[in-house]
Amino acid sequence: MLVQNCLSPETIEITDSADDAAEIIARMSAKLAAHLGIEQETIMSAVLTREKSRTTAFTNGAAVPHCRLNILKKCGIALMILRNPTCWDNQGHNVDTIMMIASPQENVSSNLRILANSSQLLDCAALRNKLKQAPDSNAAYKLISTIEKAVEQRRSQHGMLRELRRDQQNGTDAQYLQEVVNNFAW
């Protein structure tokens, strides 16, 4: 299962700002709930519970709040792109790109694949910067899909662990994604 299979233009929001993580989680939960056909409170409660145990924000400006729910039959992803970052947690992480994932409880392997891809995508500063320039949610979806295809192609050629190890040794983290982003035109 890939991010692009669970994300849709309808679950993407591009906005100037948000007050705080609670507002972001509420807005994203509403989008995901509508997309998945469940109650907003179900997703919001599960994500907030997960967030209380450990922040899902990274130091690079991204966050991946997520939950696994017994009532889900398919995975759903919402994306919020903030042109101005907001403070995410009490550790002082400021975020501008948030990818919320709600997945079925029993489908662990798909959930891990989506989390891995999400992390790799959102680790690319060039992608996050380009997303802030997206004219609309359709353009943002196309960019995410294009970048994820590049990740999957590289993974099929080199394998995930070998790819990460080589990138760390050579200092080329996410450079191949930078090239894809640079070639992407709205």
Secondary structure by P-SEA (a helix, b strand, c coil): ccccccccccccccccccccaaaaaaaaaaaaaaaacccaaaaaaaaaaaaaaccccccccbbbbccccccccbbbbbbbbbccccccccccccccbbbbbbbbccaaaaaaaaaaaaaaaaacaaaaaaaaacccaaaaaaaaaaaaaaaaaaaaaccaaaaaaaaaaacccaaaaaaaaaaccc
